[in-house]
Amino acid sequence: MTAAAADLARARLIPARHGIAARLKAGETVTVVNTHGKQVVDTWAFNARDVSEFMSMEHSRASMLRLIPRVGDTLTTNRRRAILTLVADTTPGIHDTLIAACDIHRYRQLGAVGHHDNCTQNLAQALEAVGLSVAVTPAPLNLFMNVPVTGNGELDFQSPVSEAGQYVALRAEMDLVIVFSACPQDMVPVNDMHPTDAHFLIA
């Protein structure tokens, strides 16, 4: 697994600020590499036979009984079925299941003028590229995103603690379509203010 994660020559690119979709068969594993470090990768998964069934953060939290998945935890769908299991994580284990995908409305609130790349659009375009569409944008699994929850329940957006070359690996529990977005957020420090490429490998 370590060799596979390091072998970027075999990996597929998740371009900075853009998204990409891929198909996984049940039992296959996808390794998501934080190539340059500090980059959030919004991640979605959909039942390959029925995209109205998708990986759900609220259902997964109820199943895992924690905010952040750990190795061995299984993420579930909006129909409470297993869809992805976290099988490896070389990062410090800081990810996010709370924050919605960025969109045009978020960037306008932050003061952006005109178009700003966003994960919601990246999801739609990535699915369109493989002939699919969804009516709504599910809350993503925000790999490598650092949004600590304080003791009094407040949230804070901080730079990721992941470093270059660190990775997570997820095993498909059903035939699925997975979508990654190398988050374009550059107005709060979730990508250390500088979106970069990431990579993934399927085995």
C-alpha positions in Angstrom: 0.0 0.0 0.0 2.8 2.4 0.8 4.5 1.8 -2.5 1.2 2.3 -4.4 0.6 5.5 -2.6 4.0 6.8 -3.5 3.9 5.7 -7.1 2.4 8.9 -8.6 3.4 7.8 -12.0 0.5 5.3 -11.9 -1.9 7.6 -10.1 -4.7 9.6 -11.6 -4.6 13.4 -11.2 -7.2 15.4 -9.2 -6.4 18.8 -10.7 -6.2 21.7 -8.2 -9.6 23.4 -8.1 -11.3 20.7 -10.1 -13.1 17.4 -9.7 -13.0 13.9 -11.2 -15.2 10.8 -11.0 -14.2 7.1 -11.2 -16.0 3.8 -10.9 -15.1 1.2 -8.2 -16.2 -2.4 -8.0 -17.1 -3.8 -4.6 -13.8 -4.9 -2.9 -11.6 -2.5 -4.8 -9.6 0.1 -2.8 -9.0 3.7 -3.7 -6.0 5.5 -2.2 -6.2 9.3 -2.1 -2.8 10.9 -1.9 -2.3 14.5 -0.5 0.4 15.0 -3.0 1.7 18.4 -1.8 0.2 18.4 1.6 -2.4 20.8 3.1 -5.0 20.1 0.4 -8.6 19.2 1.2 -10.2 16.6 -1.1 -14.1 16.7 -1.0 -15.2 13.1 -1.5 -18.6 11.7 -2.5 -19.7 8.1 -3.3 -22.9 6.9 -5.1 -24.4 3.5 -5.6 -23.4 2.7 -9.2 -26.8 1.3 -9.9 -28.9 4.1 -8.3 -27.2 7.4 -7.6 -30.1 8.4 -5.4 -28.3 6.3 -2.8 -25.2 8.0 -1.7 -22.6 8.2 1.1 -24.3 10.2 3.9 -22.3 12.0 6.6 -25.2 12.2 9.0 -26.0 8.5 8.6 -22.3 7.7 8.9 -21.9 9.6 12.1 -24.9 7.8 13.6 -23.3 4.5 12.6 -19.7 5.3 13.7 -20.7 7.2 16.8 -17.9 9.8 16.1 -17.3 12.9 14.1 -14.2 11.7 12.2 -13.8 8.2 10.8 -10.9 6.0 12.0 -9.2 3.1 10.3 -11.8 0.2 10.4 -14.8 2.5 10.4 -17.4 2.1 7.6 -19.2 5.0 6.1 -22.9 4.4 5.2 -25.4 5.6 2.7 -28.7 7.5 3.2 -30.3 4.0 3.2 -27.9 3.0 6.0 -25.9 0.5 4.0 -22.1 0.2 4.0 -20.5 2.0 1.0 -16.9 2.7 2.0 -14.5 1.5 4.7 -11.5 3.4 5.8 -8.7 0.8 5.6 -5.5 3.0 5.9 -4.6 6.5 7.0 -1.1 7.8 7.2 -2.1 11.3 8.2 -2.7 12.4 11.8 -6.3 11.3 11.2 -7.9 14.8 11.0 -10.8 14.9 8.5 -14.2 16.5 8.4 -17.8 15.2 8.2 -19.6 18.4 9.2 -19.0 21.1 6.5 -21.0 21.4 3.3 -19.3 21.6 -0.1 -18.3 25.1 -1.1 -20.6 26.7 -3.6 -21.2 30.1 -5.4 -23.2 31.3 -2.4 -20.4 30.6 0.0 -17.9 32.5 -2.0 -20.2 35.5 -2.5 -20.7 35.6 1.3 -16.9 35.6 1.7 -16.6 38.6 -0.8 -15.7 36.9 -4.1 -16.7 38.9 -7.2 -17.7 37.0 -10.3 -17.1 33.3 -10.8 -15.1 31.3 -8.3 -14.4 27.5 -8.8 -16.3 25.5 -6.2 -16.8 21.9 -5.1 -20.5 21.8 -5.8 -19.9 22.7 -9.4 -16.9 20.2 -9.5 -19.2 17.4 -8.4 -21.8 18.2 -11.1 -19.2 18.4 -13.8 -17.4 15.3 -12.8 -20.6 13.3 -12.8 -21.6 14.7 -16.1 -18.3 13.5 -17.6 -19.4 9.9 -16.8 -23.0 10.4 -17.9 -24.6 10.9 -14.5 -26.3 13.7 -12.5 -27.8 14.2 -9.1 -30.6 16.4 -7.9 -28.8 17.6 -4.8 -25.3 17.9 -3.5 -24.8 15.6 -0.5 -22.5 16.7 2.3 -19.0 15.4 1.4 -16.5 13.5 3.4 -13.8 16.3 3.5 -10.6 14.3 3.5 -7.7 16.1 5.2 -9.9 19.1 6.3 -9.2 20.5 9.7 -12.3 21.9 11.4 -11.8 21.4 15.2 -14.8 21.5 17.5 -14.1 23.3 20.7 -15.3 22.3 24.2 -18.2 24.8 24.0 -19.3 23.5 20.6 -17.7 26.2 18.4 -16.1 25.4 15.0 -12.9 26.8 13.5 -11.5 26.6 10.0 -7.8 25.7 10.2 -5.0 24.6 7.8 -4.8 20.8 7.3 -2.3 18.9 9.3 -1.6 16.4 6.5 1.8 16.5 4.9 3.0 15.9 1.3 2.6 12.2 0.3 0.4 11.2 3.2 -2.7 9.3 2.1 -6.0 7.5 3.1 -7.3 4.3 1.6 -11.0 3.4 1.2 -12.4 0.0 0.3 -15.6 -0.1 -1.7 -18.4 -2.1 -0.1 -20.6 -2.0 -3.2 -20.2 -1.1 -6.8 -20.0 2.7 -6.7 -19.1 5.9 -8.4 -16.6 8.0 -6.4 -16.0 11.7 -6.9 -13.1 13.8 -5.7 -12.7 17.6 -5.7 -9.4 19.2 -5.0 -11.1 22.0 -3.1 -10.6 25.5 -4.6 -11.2 27.3 -1.3 -8.6 30.1 -1.1 -10.5 32.6 1.1 -10.3 30.7 4.4 -7.3 28.6 5.5 -8.7 25.1 4.9 -6.2 24.5 2.0 -3.5 26.7 3.6 -4.9 29.4 1.3 -3.3 27.7 -1.7 -5.2 24.9 -3.6 -3.0 22.2 -5.1 -3.3 19.0 -7.0 -4.0 15.6 -5.4 -3.9 12.1 -6.8 -5.7 8.8 -6.4 -5.0 5.1 -7.3 -7.5 2.2 -7.6 -6.4 -1.3 -6.9 
